[in-house]
Amino acid sequence: MSAFDVAKKYLKTAAREPAPVDLVADESVVAVLIDSAVLGAPVWFALREEWRPDAGDSTPVLYPSELPYLRTKNAQQLRAIFNVKSTFGGGMVRQ
């Protein structure tokens, strides 16, 4: 299933019911582009640590190893982290 197919499937189901859990469970999906209401911008959520966006794509990436750190942050702190990631090319958050 291509990323386009995943997006098309989501658009069909999002209007009538919450997205099914298996929407991104396909093993070929390595990242999901999310339009974040909290951040007010798109952000990649990588499902694999080794994933990197295409050259020229400056959209910040959130990696699985960052989640324990990020989940303790409020919206203002997340926006600050996002701004740093945007400024420095979307790198990984390290504590």
Buried (B, 14 or more C-beta within 10 A) or exposed (E): EEBEEBEEBBEEEEEEEEBEEEBBEEEEBBBBBBEBEEBEBEBBBBBEEEBEBEEEEEBBBBBEEBEEEBEEEEEEEBBEBBEEBBEEEBEEBEE
